[in-house]
Amino acid sequence: MDDSAAIRFFGRGGGLFRMSSLLAALAAAVLGGCAARPGAGVATLSSTVSTANALVLPAPGTLSIVSVIQRQYTNAVEQQIALSTSATSSGQNFISIQAFGPAETVAMPGGALSFRPVRHSAIQAEIRSYFPGARLTISSNFVRNTYGPFGYAYGPGAGNDGCLYGWQQIRSDEADRNLMNSFGMLQIRLRVCQAGASEKQLVELMYGYTIVGGFSGATWNPYGTPASVDAEVGGGKPLRVAIEEPRRAVVSVETVEQAPVTRHIAETKPLNRRTEQVVAKDVVVVPSPTGGSATTTTTTPEDEAVVVPSPVCVTGASGSATCN
């Protein structure tokens, strides 16, 4: 079949479905012995499928999918999704998935895939296999994404590379599992090295990946019973989000008070009247050329002026001025 590598989604389950699959396999074997297909075929259990058929997608905006290698079993489908890399460390970045369920029977299936639960010794063996020569430390932190708890190990690679190996087993609770419900299982592995990447950056890949494929039907549901909706959704007391108002820059205007300006208006007075004036210490009195009232000039110490007497007036030895 041209689409033998694709995953079929079935809603049936139980012993009746397994019996029908067994009868179909026996019939194919008998008919295959009597009439073989013409032409030569490639004896391989793995095939390259389109990246659109990837069962797992990496976190958005991180690594891109390079290729997808799929391996078909009678009870599961396994994919190793190669991811882009910019690291100096040897090895291919990938995210892999093992989906257990009613896989399509092909001409040369890889037999049955045994389910292996997560064990500390098995994880260490996988790390040594995928990171030869590197020293990754298994984190003791309890972390969880939208699919449940997961584990990871982080350590330095070649140059300034940061490397991470993550694993997750997705399986419903034992109380939910039986032959007719929640019998599916998923195994996820992530191997990545990236230049200059920190532990926090690489762990985000385990938080952000998305499973987009699997087997339909309640029998092969690996997620268990969905959680109930929160009672506060759609009712209860109003919940207000604390929104901070943007602060505007306050421009302070300083007011400078100016001293009041006093304008002196000169009054015109008759010449024959005598005006009382305040004479400073450094004031020189110049007699009027006509011998009338004297005119005083007020000077300040900052700009002392030299007053030249009128040529028609002569000052005597006693200091009195005589004007002609």
URZIFEN-V497574 format. One record per residue. N is the residue number from 1. SS is DSSP state (h for helix, s for strand, l for the rest). D_CENTER is the distance of its C-alpha to the mean C-alpha in Angstrom with 1 decimal. Layout:
# URZIFEN-V497574
n = [N/N]
ss = [SS/SS]
d_center = [D_CENTER/D_CENTER]
This chain:
# URZIFEN-V497574
n = [1/2/3/4/5/6/7/8/9/10/11/12/13/14/15/16/17/18/19/20/21/22/23/24/25/26/27/28/29/30/31/32/33/34/35/36/37/38/39/40/41/42/43/44/45/46/47/48/49/50/51/52/53/54/55/56/57/58/59/60/61/62/63/64/65/66/67/68/69/70/71/72/73/74/75/76/77/78/79/80/81/82/83/84/85/86/87/88/89/90/91/92/93/94/95/96/97/98/99/100/101/102/103/104/105/106/107/108/109/110/111/112/113/114/115/116/117/118/119/120/121/122/123/124/125/126/127/128/129/130/131/132/133/134/135/136/137/138/139/140/141/142/143/144/145/146/147/148/149/150/151/152/153/154/155/156/157/158/159/160/161/162/163/164/165/166/167/168/169/170/171/172/173/174/175/176/177/178/179/180/181/182/183/184/185/186/187/188/189/190/191/192/193/194/195/196/197/198/199/200/201/202/203/204/205/206/207/208/209/210/211/212/213/214/215/216/217/218/219/220/221/222/223/224/225/226/227/228/229/230/231/232/233/234/235/236/237/238/239/240/241/242/243/244/245/246/247/248/249/250/251/252/253/254/255/256/257/258/259/260/261/262/263/264/265/266/267/268/269/270/271/272/273/274/275/276/277/278/279/280/281/282/283/284/285/286/287/288/289/290/291/292/293/294/295/296/297/298/299/300/301/302/303/304/305/306/307/308/309/310/311/312/313/314/315/316/317/318/319/320/321/322/323/324]
ss = [l/l/l/l/l/l/l/l/l/l/l/l/l/l/h/h/h/h/h/h/h/h/h/h/h/h/h/h/h/h/h/h/h/h/l/l/l/l/l/l/l/l/l/l/l/s/s/s/s/l/h/h/h/l/l/s/s/l/l/l/l/l/l/l/s/s/s/s/s/s/s/s/l/l/l/s/s/s/s/s/s/s/s/l/l/l/l/l/l/l/l/l/l/s/s/s/s/s/s/s/l/l/l/l/l/l/l/l/l/l/l/l/l/l/l/l/l/l/l/h/h/h/h/h/h/h/h/h/h/h/l/l/l/l/l/l/s/s/l/l/l/l/s/s/s/l/l/s/s/s/s/s/s/s/s/s/l/l/l/l/s/s/s/s/s/s/s/s/s/s/s/l/l/h/h/h/l/s/l/l/s/l/l/l/s/s/s/s/s/s/s/s/s/s/s/l/l/l/h/h/h/h/h/h/h/h/h/h/l/s/s/l/l/l/l/l/l/h/h/h/l/l/l/l/l/l/l/l/l/l/l/l/l/l/l/l/l/l/l/l/l/l/l/l/l/l/l/l/l/l/l/l/l/l/l/l/l/l/l/l/l/l/l/l/l/l/l/l/l/l/l/l/l/l/l/l/l/l/l/l/l/l/l/l/l/s/l/l/l/l/l/l/l/l/s/l/l/l/l/l/l/l/l/l/l/l/l/l/l/l/l/l/s/s/s/l/l/l/l/l/s/s/s/l]
d_center = [44.7/42.2/39.4/40.3/36.8/35.2/34.6/36.9/35.8/38.8/39.3/42.4/42.7/45.3/48.5/49.7/46.7/47.0/50.8/50.4/48.0/50.5/53.3/51.4/50.7/54.4/55.5/53.3/54.8/58.3/57.9/56.1/59.1/61.5/59.7/56.9/54.6/55.9/53.9/52.0/48.6/45.9/46.2/42.5/40.4/37.1/36.1/33.3/31.9/29.8/26.0/26.2/28.0/25.2/25.1/21.5/18.5/15.6/12.0/11.2/10.1/11.1/14.9/17.7/20.9/23.9/26.7/27.7/30.8/32.4/35.2/37.5/39.3/41.7/39.5/36.0/33.7/31.6/28.9/27.3/24.5/24.1/20.7/20.1/20.1/19.9/21.4/24.8/25.7/28.1/27.3/25.4/22.0/22.5/21.8/25.1/26.4/29.9/30.9/34.2/36.3/39.2/38.4/40.6/43.6/44.0/47.0/45.8/43.3/42.0/43.7/41.9/38.6/39.0/36.4/35.4/33.6/31.0/33.0/32.0/34.6/33.5/29.9/31.1/33.3/30.5/28.4/31.5/32.0/28.6/28.0/31.5/32.0/28.5/28.2/25.4/25.5/25.1/22.8/24.7/21.7/21.9/18.8/18.6/16.7/18.0/21.0/22.1/22.2/21.4/22.1/20.9/22.2/20.6/22.4/22.9/24.2/26.2/25.4/22.0/20.6/18.7/20.0/19.3/21.6/20.7/23.2/23.6/26.8/26.7/30.0/31.5/33.3/36.9/38.3/36.9/38.1/41.5/43.1/42.2/38.8/35.4/36.7/33.8/31.6/28.5/27.6/24.2/23.6/20.8/21.7/19.3/19.6/17.3/18.2/16.7/14.2/14.0/14.8/11.5/9.8/12.8/13.1/10.0/12.4/14.9/12.8/11.8/15.2/17.6/21.4/23.1/26.7/29.4/32.9/33.8/36.2/36.3/38.1/35.2/32.4/30.3/28.3/31.2/32.0/29.2/28.3/30.1/28.5/27.9/31.0/29.1/27.6/29.8/31.9/32.3/31.7/29.4/25.9/24.6/21.1/21.2/20.3/20.7/22.8/22.0/24.5/27.0/28.6/32.2/34.8/37.8/41.1/43.8/47.3/50.0/53.4/56.2/59.7/62.1/64.1/67.8/69.9/73.5/75.9/79.1/82.1/85.2/88.2/91.8/92.9/95.9/93.8/92.7/88.9/87.9/85.1/83.2/83.9/81.6/82.9/82.3/83.9/86.8/89.2/90.7/93.9/94.2/96.2/98.4/99.1/97.4/94.4/92.2/88.6/86.0/82.8/80.1/78.1/75.3/75.2/72.2/74.1/77.8/80.0/83.5/86.0/89.0/92.1/93.8/96.5/99.1/98.7/100.1/99.1/102.1/102.4/102.1/98.7/100.1/99.3/102.2/101.3/103.7]
